[in-house]
Amino acid sequence: MNVVACVKQVPSSEARIQIAADGRSIDRSSVELVVNPYDDYAVEEGLRTREKFGGSLTVLSVGPTKAEEALRTCLALGADRALIVKDDALQGSDPLGVARILAEAIRPLNADLILCGKTSIDVEDHGVGVALAELLGLPHVSVVSKLEWIDERKIRVEREIEGAVEVVEVSCPAVLTANKGLNEPRYPSLPGIMKAKKKPIEEITPAELGLDPASVGAPAARIEIVLLEPPPMRSEGKKLAGEPRESVVAVLKALREERKLI
């Protein structure tokens, strides 16, 4: 079973985010960068699939040299191979541009299963995995929260929809995007970390994929971030003294007269 997991390096969810000087991006110079949490589920499922059927797990990313740290983490977990598509001209790619890059990098790998996180927590676009499947002409199921192998070529998956759980059967090759709860991602072991330091990370240029950076980078982007702003500061809360009955009356009065919520 030949599995490919697509990963992205993002700021940690615990990091204090600062807006860069351009007002349109995040300042990444002083924040902790990690593997996108939803991609952790994709990598874990790739490892479990390889352990079940044999074969290999390749992790793939598009990004700057710094993104190699995320791939190195995946190698420490047990991934067999790591690939990165690097070119400064790719900065500013939109989800469709990233999907096009990933599609051309994956085509020669003859993947039986392609796994992505459902979204990246820095952009929250939800679009890369689905667009990737369309570009490769493969069936896909998004936001997968449970996976069961029927046989080596067919999978039964569950995905949460509004008010229900949808059960879908899909045949490989296919693309799945992982949601929280799909599995419990493992932690890298010390031997795994040491081995990962010696494993190569293969670099690919857009030219090697037959891509003009201008066709997938910022010039070709159909989505542009115009402005980033921090959320407004919250006003201080009010503390109500007195008996519970009196406090309830005061809360209801404030919600009705001050906030106009009831």
Summary of the structure (lengths in Angstrom):
residues: 262
radius of gyration: 22.0
end to end distance: 57.8
largest distance: 73.0
contacts: 805
relative contact order: 0.17
helix: 35%
strand: 26%
